[in-house]
C-alpha cells in the first residue's frame, strides 16, 4: 500500500494595511496584531499533526505566519519563491477593500483578457510553479505532512487546477480565507482528496484586499 502524504497550503494572516493598498509582492507589509493571533491560532490547531516539513513564501507576511508554526513544530521554514504572490501590474494601487481596483478607468488598459489574466502573471504559470512546489514538499514529507505558507491567488489557482476546473474566475468567490488551510491528501503520487478548513475563522473580520 502506498504512503499517505498531506500537503497543507496555508494562506498568511491578516496584514496591517490601513490604506487598502494592493500590496502584491511589495516589501514591508507585515501582519497586523490580529494576523499574528491568526498565525498563533493555526499553530495551535496543527500542533499534534505529523508535520515534518515547513515551507514559506519569502514575503514578510508569509514568514511571520510561518514563525509560530516553526516554534510549535520545531521546524525551520524553507523559503521558496514558488510560493510568492502572483505578479501584478496593479501592485501598489490604493484600492480600498473589495474590487475597487477594477473600477478605476486608469486601469482599464490592463483588462483586455481576464482569462489569462492580462494584468499579471498568467494563471498557467502560477499553476506550474505551485505544482512543482507541492511535488517537492510531498517528497520532503513523504508519509507525513507538510505546510506551505503562501497567498490567496496561488492557493486558489492550484486548487482549481487540481479539481479540473477552469482557471479564470471571480476573485470574490475564492474559498481561501485569511489563515485558512487547503489540504491535499496523496496516496503515493495520486491526489485522493482536497479539504478546506479555517482554524482562525472566528478572527476574520471581512473581505480582504484582492491579490493578498
C-alpha positions as CSV (number, residue, x, y, z in Angstrom):
1,X,0.0,0.0,0.0
2,X,1.3,3.5,-0.9
3,X,2.2,6.0,1.8
4,X,-0.3,8.8,2.6
5,X,1.1,12.3,2.5
6,X,-0.7,15.5,3.2
7,X,0.3,18.9,1.9
8,X,-1.4,21.9,3.7
9,X,-1.5,25.2,1.8
10,X,-1.7,27.9,4.4
11,X,-2.7,31.4,3.5
12,X,-1.0,34.1,5.6
13,X,-2.9,36.0,8.3
14,X,-4.3,39.5,8.2
15,X,-1.9,42.3,7.1
16,X,-1.6,45.8,8.5
17,X,-2.8,47.7,5.5
18,X,-4.9,50.8,6.6
19,X,-4.6,52.4,3.2
20,X,-6.1,49.4,1.4
21,X,-3.1,49.0,-0.9
22,X,-2.9,46.2,-3.4
23,X,0.5,45.1,-2.0
24,X,1.2,42.0,-4.1
25,X,4.9,41.4,-3.8
26,X,5.8,44.8,-2.3
27,X,8.1,44.7,0.8
28,X,7.3,45.9,4.3
29,X,3.7,44.7,4.6
30,X,3.6,42.9,7.9
31,X,0.9,41.0,9.9
32,X,-1.4,43.1,12.0
33,X,-2.0,42.2,15.7
34,X,-5.0,40.1,14.5
35,X,-2.8,38.5,11.8
36,X,-0.3,37.4,14.4
37,X,-3.1,36.0,16.5
38,X,-4.4,34.1,13.5
39,X,-0.9,32.6,12.9
40,X,-0.7,31.5,16.6
41,X,-4.2,30.0,16.4
42,X,-3.3,27.9,13.3
43,X,-0.1,26.8,15.0
44,X,-2.0,25.5,18.0
45,X,-4.6,23.8,15.7
46,X,-1.9,21.8,13.9
47,X,0.4,21.2,16.8
48,X,-0.5,17.5,17.1
49,X,-0.3,16.8,13.3
50,X,2.5,14.8,11.9
51,X,4.1,17.8,10.1
52,X,7.7,17.2,9.2
53,X,8.4,20.0,6.6
54,X,7.6,23.7,6.5
55,X,8.0,26.0,3.5
56,X,7.1,29.6,3.1
57,X,6.9,32.4,0.6
58,X,9.7,34.9,1.3
59,X,7.3,37.8,1.7
60,X,7.2,39.2,5.3
61,X,3.5,38.4,5.9
62,X,4.1,34.7,5.0
63,X,7.3,34.4,7.1
64,X,5.5,35.9,10.0
65,X,2.7,33.4,9.6
66,X,5.1,30.6,9.5
67,X,7.0,31.7,12.6
68,X,4.6,30.3,15.2
69,X,4.3,27.0,13.3
70,X,8.1,26.8,13.3
71,X,8.3,27.3,17.0
72,X,5.5,24.9,17.8
73,X,6.7,22.2,15.5
74,X,10.4,22.6,16.0
75,X,11.0,23.1,12.2
76,X,13.0,25.6,10.2
77,X,10.9,27.2,7.4
78,X,12.4,26.8,3.9
79,X,11.8,29.9,1.9
80,X,10.9,29.3,-1.8
81,X,10.0,31.9,-4.5
82,X,7.5,29.4,-6.0
83,X,5.1,30.3,-3.1
84,X,5.2,34.0,-3.9
85,X,2.0,36.0,-4.6
86,X,1.2,36.3,-8.3
87,X,3.0,39.2,-10.1
88,X,0.5,42.0,-10.7
89,X,0.8,45.2,-12.8
90,X,-1.6,46.9,-10.4
91,X,0.6,46.4,-7.4
92,X,0.9,49.5,-5.3
93,X,-2.6,50.9,-6.2
94,X,-4.7,52.2,-3.4
95,X,-7.9,50.2,-3.9
96,X,-9.6,50.1,-0.5
97,X,-11.4,46.8,0.2
98,X,-13.0,44.6,-2.3
99,X,-12.6,45.0,-6.1
100,X,-12.2,48.8,-6.4
101,X,-9.1,48.4,-8.5
102,X,-11.2,47.1,-11.3
103,X,-13.4,50.2,-11.4
104,X,-10.6,52.7,-11.9
105,X,-10.6,54.0,-15.6
106,X,-6.8,54.3,-15.5
107,X,-6.5,50.5,-15.1
108,X,-8.9,49.6,-18.0
109,X,-6.0,49.1,-20.4
110,X,-4.9,46.1,-18.4
111,X,-8.2,44.3,-18.5
112,X,-8.3,43.1,-22.1
113,X,-8.1,39.4,-21.2
114,X,-9.4,38.3,-17.8
115,X,-8.9,34.7,-18.7
116,X,-5.1,35.0,-18.8
117,X,-5.1,37.4,-16.9
118,X,-3.7,40.3,-18.8
119,X,-2.9,42.4,-15.7
120,X,-0.5,40.0,-14.1
121,X,1.2,36.6,-14.0
122,X,-0.5,34.0,-16.2
123,X,-2.7,31.6,-14.3
124,X,-1.0,28.6,-16.1
125,X,2.4,29.8,-14.9
126,X,1.2,30.1,-11.3
127,X,-0.2,26.5,-11.6
128,X,3.2,25.3,-12.9
129,X,5.3,26.7,-10.1
130,X,2.8,25.7,-7.4
131,X,2.6,22.2,-8.8
132,X,6.4,21.7,-8.7
133,X,6.5,23.2,-5.2
134,X,3.8,20.8,-3.9
135,X,5.7,17.9,-5.6
136,X,8.9,18.8,-3.8
137,X,7.1,19.3,-0.5
138,X,5.4,16.0,-0.9
139,X,8.8,14.3,-1.5
140,X,10.3,16.0,1.5
141,X,7.5,14.9,3.8
142,X,6.6,11.6,2.2
143,X,4.5,9.5,4.6
144,X,3.9,12.6,6.8
145,X,2.6,16.1,6.4
146,X,4.0,19.4,5.1
147,X,2.8,23.0,5.4
148,X,3.3,25.6,2.6
149,X,2.6,29.2,3.6
150,X,1.5,31.1,0.5
151,X,-1.1,33.6,-0.7
152,X,-4.7,33.6,-1.8
153,X,-4.4,33.5,-5.6
154,X,-1.7,30.8,-5.9
155,X,-3.5,28.6,-3.4
156,X,-6.9,29.1,-5.1
157,X,-5.5,28.6,-8.6
158,X,-3.7,25.3,-7.8
159,X,-6.9,24.1,-6.2
160,X,-8.9,24.9,-9.3
161,X,-6.3,23.1,-11.4
162,X,-6.3,20.1,-9.1
163,X,-10.1,19.9,-9.3
164,X,-10.1,20.1,-13.1
165,X,-11.9,23.4,-13.1
166,X,-11.3,26.5,-15.3
167,X,-8.7,28.9,-14.0
168,X,-10.3,32.2,-14.7
169,X,-12.8,33.1,-12.0
170,X,-14.4,35.8,-9.9
171,X,-12.0,36.7,-7.1
172,X,-14.9,37.3,-4.8
173,X,-15.8,33.6,-4.9
174,X,-12.4,32.2,-3.9
175,X,-12.7,29.8,-0.9
176,X,-9.4,30.8,0.6
177,X,-9.9,33.0,3.7
178,X,-7.1,34.5,5.8
179,X,-5.1,31.9,7.7
180,X,-7.1,29.1,6.0
181,X,-5.8,25.6,5.2
182,X,-6.3,23.9,1.9
183,X,-5.2,20.4,2.4
184,X,-4.2,18.0,-0.4
185,X,-4.1,14.3,0.6
186,X,-2.0,12.0,-1.6
187,X,-1.8,8.2,-1.7
188,X,1.6,7.7,-3.1
189,X,1.7,10.0,-6.1
190,X,-2.1,10.1,-6.5
191,X,-4.1,13.0,-5.2
192,X,-7.0,11.5,-3.3
193,X,-8.9,14.4,-1.8
194,X,-8.8,18.2,-1.2
195,X,-10.0,19.6,2.1
196,X,-10.5,23.1,3.4
197,X,-10.6,24.5,7.0
198,X,-10.5,27.8,8.8
199,X,-8.8,27.3,12.1
200,X,-8.7,31.1,12.7
201,X,-12.1,31.8,11.1
202,X,-13.5,33.5,14.1
203,X,-10.9,36.2,13.7
204,X,-11.6,37.1,10.1
205,X,-13.4,40.5,10.0
206,X,-14.5,40.7,6.4
207,X,-13.3,40.7,2.8
208,X,-9.6,41.3,2.3
209,X,-7.8,43.2,-0.5
210,X,-7.6,41.0,-3.6
211,X,-4.2,39.9,-4.5
212,X,-3.2,39.1,-1.0
